[in-house]
């Protein structure tokens, strides 16, 4: 564990708001659908438009953090998160709820982007992978329990209570950021934000190493966006389970991810960033095919889905810290822009997979399983092929 545990914990808190706001909403989606009497496709927009807003805002947060410094941009995002959470709580209809989720998600994205840029400010490339692994080990404790908390809050206090919980967490994050974080980057102080973007982004998009790390990051997270967007409805419509059951089963996946991120901090220095991503993504693809095989053989139960998915969580936890550390390290001078662009692509692709998962039929498991297999294949193939082309 790094010596400054409190500093890493603060980074985890900054980065954890957006995952909390996503995962606590997952078991609540069917209840929101019933409360407003709208179809699943409309209700799904509370998740997917939030992801889109998160993606769009990340593309601005990175260059803004390079231009103005990390702390002012982070505080701006935290205030947005609080405002969006309160708007969701007071929403009289689905349209206001969707708008509130957009504001909440856009604000929460600041911590996701800037925390990783801060890591690169303070640590070197290999050490960054270890620190991000430690961060994720802390961050994942929240999403492990967030679906469970969301399900029980909804059953006992109504769906609005999840946004009260989000507001409380946002206040805590804002307080600790004001008191516990000192600026780690010298603001560039020149040029417009737009100029920062048009200068940095073409450099990154021509770098095959950056594209390889981003390829794994976006399709790796798409596996879990498919789980998040589709499995709540499969649990209700196919397996006839209450919302809290999804939260309990989803804890298996998040626990697997926690184990993977912890192992990553130990194994990455020995195996290397690239080898770790290649090995873990290949194993993840094999597990996705195992899920398909189990259901084809007639093993139709939540355990046939969530058991192997927990193993996928381990492999994803091994690979993701390395992909993010590699992506922000390709050009340290524009680490903020790299973090923002990586997150933008990751969230955009993830939002598409999540929306598709919520729209396809859930009276049979095979559309969701096939989508999981496609995402796992693309995660492995994109990283492997782009890294191979980089060397040739």
N, C-alpha and C positions, 0 to 999 in steps of 0.2 A: 504494500500500500504506500502511495506517495506520502512524503513527510507532512505536507500541508493538507491534511484531510479536510479541514474546514473549507479551504479554498475549493477543493474538488467537489465537496458537498454543495457549495454555493453554485458552482457551474451546473451541477445536476439539477438543482432547484430551478435555475433559469431555463434549462432545456426541457424540464419535465412538464411545464404547464400545458403545452400543446398536446402531448400524448395523453395526459390526464383528461383533457377536455374531449378528446376523441373517444377514449376507451370507456369513460363513464357514461357516454351516450349510447353505446352499442345495445345493451339490454333494454334501453328505454324506447327504442325506435318503434316496436310494435304498439306500445302504449300510447305514444304520440300519434300514431296512425289512427288508433281508435278514438282518442280524445278529440281530434279535429275532423274525423270522418273523411280523411283524404286517402288516396291510394298509396301503395308502397313506393311507387316511383317518386311522388311528390315528397313524401316523408323522407325518403333517402337523400333528398337535396340538403337536409340539415347536416348530413355527413359530408356529401360530396362537394357541395358548394363551399363548405367550410374548408375542405382540402384544397379546392381551387384558390380560395382567398389566401390560404396559407402559402400556396405555391407562388402566387403573384407577388405577395408581399416579400417573400424571401429574396426575390430577384432585386428588390430595391434595398432591403436591409443591409446586404453585404457591402455594396459600394457606399452606402450611407455611413456604415461603420468605419470604412476606410477614410472617408471624407471628413466626418465630424467627430470621430472617436467612438469607442464601444458604449460607454455608459449613457450618454444622452439618448442614443437610439434605443437602447435597451429599456430605459425608463419610459420612453414614448410608447413602446410596445406593451409594457405592463399596464399602463393606464388604459390603453385600448382594450386589453383583455378584460379588465374590470368592468368597463362600460358595456361591452358586449354581453358579459355574463348577467349583469343586471337587466339588460334589455330582454334577454331570453326568459328570465324569471317573470317579467311583467308582460310577456307577449300575449295578446288577446286572440291571435289567429296564427296560422301556420306561416303566413308571409312575414310577419314581424319576427317570428321565431327563426326563420331562415336568415333574415337580415342580421339578427343578433348573433347567430352562429358565425356568419361571415366576419363580423367585427371582432368577435371573440377569437376566432382562429387566426385572423390577420395579426392581432396583437400578440398572441401566444407564439407566433412564428419567430418573433424577434429573438427570444431566448435560444431557440433551436440553432439559428444561424450564428449569433454572436458568441455563444458559449464555445463553439468549435473554433472560431477565429481567435478567441482568447487563449485557448489551449495552444494554438500555433504561435501566438505571441510569446508564450512563456517557455514552451518545450520544443525540442527538436523532433524530426520526423518519426523515428522509431519510438521515442518516448511519448509522442503524441498519441500513437496507437494504443499504448498502455493506459494513458490517462483517459482517453475516450472510452476504453473498455471499463475502467473503474467508474467513470461517469454513468455509463449505461447500466452497470450493475446496480447503481443507486437509483437511477431513473426507473428501471424496470420494476422496482418494488411498488411504485405507484400504479402503473397499468396492471400489475398482477391483481391488485385489490380493487382498482377502479371499476371494472365491470361488476364485481361482486357488490361493491358499495352502491353502484348505480341501480342494480336490480333490487336490492333490499330497500333503498330509499324510495324507489318508485312504488313498491308493493305497500309500504307502510305510510308514506307521507305524500305520495303523488310525484309525477314526473318533474314538476317545477323544483323540487328539493335538490335535484342534482346540480342546478345552477346556483343555488345558495352555497352548496359545498364548493363549487368552482370559484365563487366570489371570495370565500374565506381563504382558499389556497392562494389566490391572486394577491390578496392583501399581505399575506405572509411573505410571498416572493418579493413584492415591492419594498416592504420594510427591510428585509435582509439585503437587498441590492443597494438601497440607499446607505445603509450603515456598514456593509461588509465588503464592498467592491471598490477598489481604486483603479483608475484608468490604466490599461496596460499597453495602449497603442498611441503613438503620436499622430494626431489628426493631420491629414495631408494639407488641409487648409487652403487649397487652391483648386480652381476648376469647378465646373458644375457637376451635380450628381449624374446628369445624363452623360457628360463627358467621361466620367469615371467608368460608367457602364460600357459605353461604346469602345473604350480603350481596352478594358480588361477582358470582356467577354470573348471577342474574337481570338485573343491570345489563348484562352483556355479551350475554346472549341476546336482549335487546330492541334491541340495536344492530345495524342492518342492515349497517353497514360491517364489523363484526366477523364477522357471519354470512357475508358475501360472501368475505372473506379466508379464513375457515375452510372454506367450501364448495370453493374451489379447492384449498386445502391437502389436504383429506381425499380428494377424488376424483383429484387429481393424484398423490398417493402411491398411490392404489388401482391406477392404471395399472401402477406398478412392483411393487406387491404381487402383481398378476396375473402379471407376468413372473416374479417370485421364486417364487411358489407353484406355477405350472404348467409353466414351461419346463424345469426339471430333468427332469421326467418325460417331456416331449415329446422332449427330447434323447436319452433312453435308450430309450423305447418306440417312438417314431416314426422318429427319425433314427439310432438304434442307435449312439450315441456314448458314450464313457466319461465319468465325472463331471468329469474335468479339462477336457474340451472345453467343457462348459457354463461353467466358470470363465473360459476364454479368450474365448468369445463374449460373456459378460456384461460383460467389460472394455470392449467397444465401447460399451455403454449408459452405463456409469459414466464413460468418457472423454468421451462427449457431454455428460453432466451437468456434468463438470468444466469443459468449454469454456463451457457456458451460464452457470455461476455466475461465471466470470471475466469474461465479456462483460457480465453484469449489473452488476458493479461499475463498468463504464465507461459503460454506456448508460442506467442508471436515472436518474442526475441530469439527463440530457437529455430522456428520454422521459416520466418520471414513473412512480410505482409502479402506479397503476391502468391506465394505457395499456400498460405492459409486461406485466402479467398478462393483459389482454384479448387483446393481439396474440399472445403466446406460446401461450396456451391454445387460441386459434383455429387456429394453425398445427399444434399437437399433434393436434387433431382431424382435420385434413386428412391428416396422416401416418398416423394410425390407419386411416383409410379406404383409404389407399394400400396398407397391409399386406393388408387384406381383398381389394382388387382384384388384387394380385399372386398370391395363392393361388387366387382364383377363375379366373385365367387359366392356372393350372397350374404356376406357379413355386414348387414345393414344395421348399424347402431351408432350412437354417439361415440362409443369407445373406438370403433374402427376408424373414425374420423379424427378425433382429438388425441388418441394415443400416438399414432405416427406424427401428427402435427406437432406434438411436444418435442419429438426428435428433430423435426424441421426447425423448431425454435432454437435448439442447441446449435445446429449448424449455422443458422442465421446469426446467432449471437457470436459465434466464432469469426464470421466474415465481416459483419457490418462495421464494427469499430475500425477495422483495417481499411475498408473501403472509404470511410469518411476521413480517416487520418491521411490516407494516400491522396485523396482528392484535394484537400486543403493544403497539402505540402508540395504540390507540383511547382508552385511559384509563390514562395513566402511573401513577396512584396505585395501581392494582391490576394492574401489569404481570405480576407473578408468577402471579396467578390467571388472567389472560388467556392467558399462555403455557401453563399447565397445562391449561386447558379446551380450547384449540385442539389441543394434542397429544392429549388424551383423545379428542376427536371424530375426529381424524385417524387415530389408531391403531385405534380401534374399527371405523371404516368399512374401513380397510385390512385389518384382520384378517378381516373378513367376505369381502372380495374374495379374499384369499389362500387361505382355507379352501375357498371355492367353486372356485378354480382347481385346487386339489389333488384335488378330488373328481370333477370332470367328466371325461369320457373324453379320453384323450391319444393314442389311436391315430389320431385325425384332428385337424388343427390348428384347425378352425373354431370349436369352442366357446370356446377361449382367445382367438382373434382377435375374436370377437363381444364377449366380455367386455371386452377392451381398448377396443374402439370405444365401448361403453356408458360406461365410466369416463371416457374422453376427452371425450365429449359432455357428461356431467354436470359435469366440471371447468369447461368453457367456459360452459355455460348457467347454472350456479349463480352464478358470479361476475358474469356480465353482467346477469342478470335482477335480482339483489339490489341491485347498484349502481344500476341504472336505477330501481328502485322507491324507493331511498333519496333520489333526486333529485326524485321526483314526489309 
